[in-house]
Amino acid sequence: MLKLLIANKNELSKVLIFAKRYRPDITLPWLSKWIDKIVVAKENGKIVGAALCSFGDETFIHFVTANTWENLVELVRSLLDTAFKTGSTKIRTFIPANQINLQISLTKLGFEFEGILRKSMLDADGKFIDVISMCKWSPAILEIPIHTTEPLEFYIRPYKSDDYDKILELSKDAFPGEDPFEDAELIEEISKEDPELNLIALDSNSNIVGGIFAWEWSPRNAWIYLLAVLHSAQGHHIGTSLLKKLEENAKRKGVIRLQVDTDADNFPAVLFYLKNEFEFEFREIAVPNRKGRNVDDVIFSKSI
Ligand SMILES: CC(C)(COP(=O)(O)OP(=O)(O)OC[C@H]1O[C@@H](n2cnc3c(N)ncnc32)[C@H](O)[C@@H]1OP(=O)(O)O)[C@@H](O)C(=O)NCCC(=O)NCCS
């Protein structure tokens, strides 16, 4: 069990180590100005985490880090409780664009990508770097489905027109409630232009288990229209293998960049793209989707 306490002056240099992991621009003089608002998490008297928040209508987390994932969750949970109980509607934080692991941790805690601020923070070498803004609108920390890792045999090949019904099956499974024909029709069309960028994965009985479908929408720039893995086959790195094969084929065609969009709160997909070295580009507000609801969309890209 963690003990959460207000930091004292003698602890500032230890807190700085935690703060810098989150935001390299933070300095000791800056930290000392906030001494009465810094929370330290202690285990057996030892500092194992630290956080600084400005609570308000919109709460801002200056930094929050801990030595383990469990301690980080406990610390964040207590900040979220305080923020939402005292009337906050939103929690925001800024982190360096190159800190993918931090972005993964925050996504797992239910934070969404909100925007990017160009050259807005100093890194450890004093250079200006891009900053990502991430937000959370509710105190709940989502349970993201468990990832399985048992081996599953599959192979990948280009999509053919005969596979039309397989796409219907895949789309129905991966995007329940949406119109599978829209996917199948578009894939039929784009696969004619770029057969190497439209790939499906099949199991040893030739049942479809996944697919990735892209087209070169502008010179040297390919857009991934759809990536889906059957629910029962998720977690076996089929998505990663499809993406790798697509990257290989795209590179051969002279493509240098891949782009993709997904619902801002599709946490498994966001985690998938971050894990596969995609970077957040921007958030598009209230995009009408095929279920008829307006959802925000986030766009990621990767240089290949
Ligand atoms: C997103 C999707 C394609 C991932 O496919 P997958 O084959 O299950 O993913 P992989 O096994 O290759 O996962 C690669 C990495 O992504 C991350 N990831 C993928 N799914 C995750 C999940 N549910 N929870 C947490 N992390 C996840 C993990 O970091 C994983 O690496 P790890 O297993 O080494 O930790 C699949 O979940 C899917 O089809 N979802 C429904 C359709 C969809 O949302 N498509 C994307 C919209 S554009």
The ligand as an SDF file (V2000), in Angstrom:
LIG
                    3D

 48 50  0  0  0  0  0  0  0  0999 V2000
   -5.8730   -3.5220  -33.4690 C   0  0  0  0  0  0  0  0  0  0  0  0
   -5.7380   -4.9830  -33.9810 C   0  0  0  0  0  0  0  0  0  0  0  0
   -5.6270   -4.9680  -35.4810 C   0  0  0  0  0  0  0  0  0  0  0  0
   -4.4790   -5.5940  -33.3610 C   0  0  0  0  0  0  0  0  0  0  0  0
   -4.2490   -6.8670  -33.9450 O   0  0  0  0  0  0  0  0  0  0  0  0
   -3.5010   -8.0630  -33.1820 P   0  0  0  0  0  0  0  0  0  0  0  0
   -3.0670   -9.0690  -34.1700 O   0  0  0  0  0  0  0  0  0  0  0  0
   -4.3630   -8.5340  -32.0580 O   0  0  0  0  0  0  0  0  0  0  0  0
   -2.2550   -7.2750  -32.5840 O   0  0  0  0  0  0  0  0  0  0  0  0
   -0.7880   -7.8360  -32.2740 P   0  0  0  0  0  0  0  0  0  0  0  0
   -0.9410   -9.1660  -31.6020 O   0  0  0  0  0  0  0  0  0  0  0  0
    0.0400   -7.7870  -33.4920 O   0  0  0  0  0  0  0  0  0  0  0  0
   -0.3070   -6.7300  -31.2060 O   0  0  0  0  0  0  0  0  0  0  0  0
    0.8560   -5.9430  -31.3540 C   0  0  0  0  0  0  0  0  0  0  0  0
    0.9780   -5.0110  -30.1720 C   0  0  0  0  0  0  0  0  0  0  0  0
   -0.1410   -4.1140  -30.1400 O   0  0  0  0  0  0  0  0  0  0  0  0
   -0.5710   -3.8730  -28.7750 C   0  0  0  0  0  0  0  0  0  0  0  0
   -1.9570   -4.3600  -28.6210 N   0  0  0  0  0  0  0  0  0  0  0  0
   -2.7360   -4.9080  -29.5860 C   0  0  0  0  0  0  0  0  0  0  0  0
   -3.9570   -5.1930  -29.0840 N   0  0  0  0  0  0  0  0  0  0  0  0
   -3.9350   -4.8530  -27.7860 C   0  0  0  0  0  0  0  0  0  0  0  0
   -4.8960   -4.9190  -26.7250 C   0  0  0  0  0  0  0  0  0  0  0  0
   -6.1270   -5.4030  -26.9080 N   0  0  0  0  0  0  0  0  0  0  0  0
   -4.5440   -4.4710  -25.5130 N   0  0  0  0  0  0  0  0  0  0  0  0
   -3.3190   -3.9640  -25.2890 C   0  0  0  0  0  0  0  0  0  0  0  0
   -2.3490   -3.8770  -26.2640 N   0  0  0  0  0  0  0  0  0  0  0  0
   -2.6700   -4.3130  -27.4790 C   0  0  0  0  0  0  0  0  0  0  0  0
    0.3620   -4.6790  -27.8920 C   0  0  0  0  0  0  0  0  0  0  0  0
    1.3860   -3.8090  -27.4780 O   0  0  0  0  0  0  0  0  0  0  0  0
    0.9170   -5.7290  -28.8320 C   0  0  0  0  0  0  0  0  0  0  0  0
    2.2240   -6.1200  -28.5320 O   0  0  0  0  0  0  0  0  0  0  0  0
    2.5600   -7.1880  -27.3640 P   0  0  0  0  0  0  0  0  0  0  0  0
    1.6200   -8.3380  -27.5450 O   0  0  0  0  0  0  0  0  0  0  0  0
    3.9670   -7.5510  -27.6310 O   0  0  0  0  0  0  0  0  0  0  0  0
    2.3540   -6.4450  -26.1020 O   0  0  0  0  0  0  0  0  0  0  0  0
   -6.9570   -5.8370  -33.5090 C   0  0  0  0  0  0  0  0  0  0  0  0
   -7.1510   -5.6310  -32.1270 O   0  0  0  0  0  0  0  0  0  0  0  0
   -8.2590   -5.5520  -34.2180 C   0  0  0  0  0  0  0  0  0  0  0  0
   -8.5060   -6.0370  -35.3160 O   0  0  0  0  0  0  0  0  0  0  0  0
   -9.1690   -4.7700  -33.5950 N   0  0  0  0  0  0  0  0  0  0  0  0
  -10.5080   -4.5260  -34.1440 C   0  0  0  0  0  0  0  0  0  0  0  0
  -10.4730   -3.7020  -35.3940 C   0  0  0  0  0  0  0  0  0  0  0  0
   -9.7240   -2.3970  -35.2090 C   0  0  0  0  0  0  0  0  0  0  0  0
   -9.9320   -1.6760  -34.2380 O   0  0  0  0  0  0  0  0  0  0  0  0
   -8.8250   -2.1040  -36.1620 N   0  0  0  0  0  0  0  0  0  0  0  0
   -7.9920   -0.9230  -36.1410 C   0  0  0  0  0  0  0  0  0  0  0  0
   -8.7920    0.2450  -36.4820 C   0  0  0  0  0  0  0  0  0  0  0  0
   -7.9820    1.1960  -37.6950 S   0  0  0  0  0  0  0  0  0  0  0  0
  1  2  1  0
  2  3  1  0
  2  4  1  0
  2 36  1  0
  4  5  1  0
  5  6  1  0
  6  7  2  0
  6  8  1  0
  6  9  1  0
  9 10  1  0
 10 11  2  0
 10 12  1  0
 10 13  1  0
 13 14  1  0
 14 15  1  0
 15 16  1  0
 15 30  1  0
 16 17  1  0
 17 18  1  0
 17 28  1  0
 18 19  1  0
 18 27  1  0
 19 20  2  0
 20 21  1  0
 21 22  1  0
 21 27  2  0
 22 23  1  0
 22 24  2  0
 24 25  1  0
 25 26  2  0
 26 27  1  0
 28 29  1  0
 28 30  1  0
 30 31  1  0
 31 32  1  0
 32 33  2  0
 32 34  1  0
 32 35  1  0
 36 37  1  0
 36 38  1  0
 38 39  2  0
 38 40  1  0
 40 41  1  0
 41 42  1  0
 42 43  1  0
 43 44  2  0
 43 45  1  0
 45 46  1  0
 46 47  1  0
 47 48  1  0
M  END
$$$$
